[in-house]
Amino acid sequence: MALVSGGFTAWSWYTMLTAGYYYRNAAMLFPAFGVFGLALVLIPGYREERLARGEDISGLSGVELLTPRWRAVLILALAAGFGNWALMALR
């Protein structure tokens, strides 16, 4: 996921610099998915992390399942997506 997202982010920059246009959704989504893909490789999933600590996750759903580490990943992914879009919009 990280490699594909990185490739599409590079493609977005290439088309913006050479052809003069970019797709706003691609400029935001691909860097965010790149951060998620990298996090999936480097750190354990939020379910595995909670289960390893012996927590009961049966009553949790959605964002409640996220550990502080994965909340930080979510914030970094959003920052990467919006930051990339802002940089492309300024060019």
C-alpha positions as CSV (number, residue, x, y, z in Angstrom):
1,M,0.0,0.0,0.0
2,A,2.8,2.4,0.9
3,L,4.7,1.8,-2.4
4,V,1.6,2.1,-4.6
5,S,0.6,5.3,-2.8
6,G,4.1,6.7,-3.1
7,G,4.0,6.0,-6.8
8,F,0.6,7.7,-7.3
9,T,1.8,10.7,-5.2
10,A,4.8,11.0,-7.5
11,W,2.6,10.7,-10.5
12,S,0.3,13.5,-9.2
13,W,3.3,15.8,-8.8
14,Y,4.6,14.8,-12.2
15,T,1.3,15.6,-13.9
16,M,1.0,18.9,-12.0
17,L,4.6,20.0,-13.0
18,T,4.5,18.9,-16.6
19,A,0.9,19.2,-17.6
20,G,-0.2,21.9,-15.2
21,Y,-3.1,20.1,-13.6
22,Y,-3.7,17.7,-10.7
23,Y,-6.6,15.8,-9.1
24,R,-7.5,17.2,-5.7
25,N,-8.7,13.9,-4.3
26,A,-5.6,12.1,-5.4
27,A,-3.4,14.8,-4.0
28,M,-5.0,14.2,-0.6
29,L,-5.7,10.5,-0.5
30,F,-2.5,9.0,-1.8
31,P,-0.1,10.5,0.7
32,A,-2.5,9.6,3.5
33,F,-2.7,6.0,2.4
34,G,1.1,6.0,2.1
35,V,1.4,6.9,5.8
36,F,-1.1,4.2,6.7
37,G,0.8,1.6,4.5
38,L,4.1,2.5,6.2
39,A,2.5,2.3,9.6
40,L,1.0,-1.1,8.8
41,V,4.6,-2.4,8.1
42,L,6.3,-0.8,11.0
43,I,3.9,-1.2,14.0
44,P,1.3,-3.8,15.0
45,G,-2.3,-3.3,14.3
46,Y,-4.6,-1.7,16.9
47,R,-6.5,-4.9,17.5
48,E,-3.3,-6.9,18.1
49,E,-1.9,-4.2,20.3
50,R,-5.0,-4.2,22.5
51,L,-5.3,-8.0,22.6
52,A,-1.6,-8.3,23.6
53,R,-2.3,-6.1,26.6
54,G,-5.2,-8.3,27.6
55,E,-7.9,-5.7,26.9
56,D,-11.5,-6.8,26.1
57,I,-12.4,-5.3,22.7
58,S,-15.8,-6.8,22.4
59,G,-17.6,-3.6,23.5
60,L,-15.5,-1.3,21.4
61,S,-16.2,-0.1,17.9
62,G,-15.0,2.4,15.4
63,V,-12.6,5.1,16.7
64,E,-12.8,3.6,20.2
65,L,-10.6,0.7,19.0
66,L,-7.8,3.0,18.1
67,T,-4.8,3.1,20.5
68,P,-2.9,6.3,21.0
69,R,-0.2,5.1,18.6
70,W,-2.8,4.6,15.8
71,R,-4.5,8.0,16.6
72,A,-1.1,9.6,16.0
73,V,-0.9,7.7,12.7
74,L,-4.3,9.0,11.8
75,I,-3.3,12.5,12.5
76,L,-0.1,12.2,10.5
77,A,-2.0,10.7,7.6
78,L,-4.4,13.6,7.6
79,A,-1.6,16.1,7.9
80,A,0.3,14.4,5.0
81,G,-2.8,14.5,2.8
82,F,-3.8,18.0,3.4
83,G,-0.2,19.2,3.4
84,N,0.4,17.7,0.0
85,W,-2.8,19.2,-1.4
86,A,-1.8,22.6,0.0
87,L,1.6,22.4,-1.6
88,M,0.1,21.5,-4.9
89,A,-2.5,24.2,-4.7
90,L,0.2,26.8,-4.1
91,R,2.2,25.9,-7.2
